[in-house]
Amino acid sequence: MRVIFMGTPEAAVPTLLRLLQSEHEIVAVFTQPDRPVGRHRVLTPPPVKQVAQAHGIPVHQPEKLRTNEEIRATLHALAPDVIVVVAYGKILPAWVLNLPPLGCVNVHFSLLPKYRGAAPVQWAIAMGETVTGVTTMLMDEGVDTGPILLQRACAIGPDETAPELTERLAQLGAELALETLAGIHAGRIHPRPQDEAQASQAPLLRREHGWVDWRLSAEEIRNRIRGFQPWPGAWTRLGDARLILWRAQAEARVSEEEARLAPGTISAIERDAFVVVCGAGSRLRLTEVQLEGRRRMPAREFLKGARLSVGLRLGGGEPSP
């Protein structure tokens, strides 16, 4: 089939590579424009663009789709049989959705209808899920609301972080995308509607999502630490500075003395960790942290320079959106 691929980040690269290795013809790649990256704001092409150019595939990077007549003419001229979309980062207007005879197939990193939206991997971990997966769906004008084509489930490791899980799902998604195209081409796949009663959302992450509410249980906070990596990070305040939490261990019980302390209070300082009292009678052992403006480091190293003491309370008021 003639395929147009739309995607932007590293997580979209495995599907593009599998398509390039397949019998399908990749007639063009659409991706986001180059963006400034890093402290020095160096203009950097998206990972998908780099791969497409290395394989000699024409690349298009429109800022807008809906009213871009030049891009509209280009897409019509390319005459794709199907458009495959993986984390493109733009909403496709109706005229794009209706262009290919076999539709627009999206590879989404959750078991839809759960976790519709821009950050399904992060929210699945943050909400304590133990199973997730990949869905291919036929796109419509809603946000991840189109009929399901195929799904594959996978377990979430107890210590797995969002970047680690994303990498695994990206590989699984690449295989599922090829299987989906083969099924569509052969007429073996029959789209089925999503169950709206089971739907949940995974909105775009904002900085305030990472703020740690110490009234939550230690396990809930640990899930947010794993899920909100690398951004916005799970963070609290140590004095006037932000303290980003990278790794921690949740413990379900506190001592009688700790039970009298307010959530967010440091209850113990150990050689390799410091312990913070949380809600629900639990405690969190912080083993890797990062003070604002410094590098991330093991708690053992952090404690050598930090002036922490038992009874010190972390955090403050919830940040404004």
N, C-alpha and C positions, 0 to 999 in steps of 0.2 A: 504494500500500500504506500501511497504518498503521504508522508507524515510531516506535520509541523510540530516542533517541540517548543514549549513555553516553560521556562524555569529560570531561577536566578542563583540560589545559594549552593553551597557544597552538597547539601542533602539532595539536590536535584541531579547531581552529576552521575551517580550510578545508573539511573534510568536512561539518561542520554547515552551513556557508554554502551549499555545493553542494546539500545535501538541502533546504534552505529554498527554493532556486531551482528545485527539481525539481517533478514532478507528484505526489510522495509527500506524505502528510500527517504532519507531525511532531507527534505527540500529546503528547509530554513529553520533557524532558531530565533526565537524572540526572548529577550531578557531585559532586565532593568538597565537604565543608563549607568555608566561608570560613576562611582561616588567617591568623595574624599574619605580616606581611611587613616586611622591612627593619629597620634599626637601631632604629626606634621601635616596631616590632611592631604596625603598623597592621593591623587586621582587614580582609582584602581578599578579594573574591569571585574565584573562578577565572575565567579568560578565557572559558570556555564558558558560564558562568552569565551573564556580562555580555552576550554575544551573544544568548543565548536570551531574556533579559529585554527586550532592545532590539527583539526581534521578537515579543514577546507570547506566548512559549511557556512553559507551566508548567514550573517547575524544582523538582526534588526533590534534597535533599542529605543522605541518610541516613548516619549514622556506621557503621551496620552493616546488612547485607542478610540474612545467613543466618537470623537468629532474629527479624527485625523483621516481626511479623504485620501491622502497619499498612501497611507498604510492600508486603507480599505482597498484601494486599487491593487496594491501589492499582494495582499492576501487572496483576492479573487484571481489574480494572475497565477499565483502558485498552485491553485486548484487542489488543495489537500483532500485526501479521502477522510482523514481524521486528524484532530489536534490533540496532542498529549500534553497535559499541564501538571507540573510538579512545583509547588511553592513559587509560582511566578511573581506574586506580590501585587497584581493588579486585578480588578474586577473586569471580567469580559462582558462587553455589551451584547445585546441580543443578536445584533447582526453578525458578530463573530461566532456566537454559539450556534447559529443557524447555518453557517457557511459550509462546513464539511458534511458530506452526505451521511457519514457514520457518527457525527457529533463530536463533542469535546470530552475527552476522558481525563478525569482528574485522579491523581494518586494522592490520597489523603492519609496522614499518619495517625489514624485512630479507627476504632470500630464504630463507624457511624451507625446511628445518629448521635452517639456520644462524642462530646468534644468537637463540636463544629466551631470553626474559626481559625485564627492566625497562629495559635500556640497550643496545639493539641498535645504534643509530647510533654511540654512543661506543666500544663495543668493536670494531665493524667497522673504524673508523679506527685505533684504538689497536693493532690486530693487523695493520695494514698492508694491509688489503684494498684493491683497486682498483675493485671492482664490488660494488654492493649493490642494493637495490631495495625493493619493497613487495609484501606478500602479503596477500590476503584469504583468511580461513579460516573454516570452520564450527567454532565453539568447542566444546570438550569440557571435562571436569573437570581435565585436565592443564594445565600452563603452556605455552601456545603449541604444543600437540601435535595440535590438531584437523586434519581433512582440508583440503587446499588447494583453494581455489576458483579464484582467478586470481593471476597474478604479473606484475610489470613490473620489469625490471632497469634500472639506470642506473650510469654511471661515477662514481667518486669522484675529484674533482679532486686533483692532487698537493699542493696547499696548502690544501685545503678543511678547515674546522674542523667540529666537531660541530654547533654552532648553524646554520652555513651549510647543511650537508647536511640537517639536520632540516627546515629551511624548504623545501628543494626536495622532499624526500620527502613532506612534508605536502600539498603541492599535487598531487603524483603520486598519493598515496593518496586524495585527494578524488575525482579522476577515476575511479580504479579502483573505489572504493566504489559510485559510481553505475552503472558498467558491470556490477559484480557483482550489484547489485539487479535490474537489467534482465534479466540472464541467469538469475537465480533465478526471477524472476517468469514468464519465458517458458519455463522448463524446459530452457534450453540449456546450463547449467553442471552438470557432474557431479563432485562432490567426489572428490579422489584422496588416498590416505593419504600421509603424510610418510615419507621414507626415514630410519628411525632410525639407520642406519649413518652418515649424513651430519650428524647433529645436533651442534650446539655451543651453548654457553651464553653469555648476556650478563647476568650478575647485577647487582643493584642496586649502584650505585657507593658506596663508602665512602671516607672521607678517606684511609686508608692506601693505596688504589689509586693515588693520585697521587704517592706517594713515588718519586723518581727513583733507580733503581739504575744508577750510572754504569758498572757493568760491562757493561751492555747496549751494543749498537752505537748510534752517533749517530742512525742512521735509526730504530731502534726507539724511542729516546727522543723523537725529533721526532714520531713517530706518536702517542705518548702525549700530547705537548703539544697536538697538534691535536684528539685525541679526547676528552680530559678537560676540555674547556672547556664551560661556565663553571665547573663544579664536578665533582670536587674540585680541579681544576687539577693540572698537573704541577709538583711542588715539591721543593725541596732545602733545605738549611740553609746559611745564611751566618752563621757564629758561632752565636748563640742564636736568631736569627730565621729564620722561614720565608721563602724566596725562591721566588715563583711564576714559572714560565717560560711566557711567552705566545707568543713567536715565535722560531724558530731555523732555522738552515740546517745540514744534515748534510753532512759531508765524509768520504769513505771512507778517506782516507789521512792518516797523521801523519808528521812528520819523524823522523829517527833520535833526535833529542834528546827529542821528545815521547814516543816509544815507551818511554823509560825512566821516564816519570812514571806515578804511580798514577792509575787512573780517578777522575775528579772534580777533578783538579788543573787550575787555570787556567794555560794555556800561553802565552797572548798576550792583550794588551789593545790593541784597535784604537780608531779614532776612533768607529766606530758599533757596535761589538760587542766582546764578550770571548769567548775561545775556551777550551773545556773539553775535556780528553782523556777519551775514552770507551773502552769495550771494543771488541774486534775490530779494533784498530788504526785507530780512527776519531776524529774530533773534531767538536765541536758549536759553531757560532758563535751565541751568544745575542744577539738583536737587540731583544727587548722583554721586560721583566721587571717584577716588582712585589714590593717588600719588604713584609713583613707590616705591616699598619696604615697603609700608604701607597697611593697610586694607582698604577696601571700606567703605565709610561713607556718610551719608546725607550731602548735601551742607552746611546746618546750622552748623554742627559740623566741617566740613572742614574749613569753613571761620573763625572759632575762632583762628586757628593756622596759616592759610595761609596769606601771605602778598600780598593780591591782591589790585589793585586799578583801578578805572575807567581810561581807556586809555591804560592799559597794553595789549599787543598783544600776543596771544597764537600761538603756532605752529612754523614752520620753513620750511626749504626745504623738499621736498618729499624724504623719505628714499630710498636708493638704493635697488633693489631686491636682 
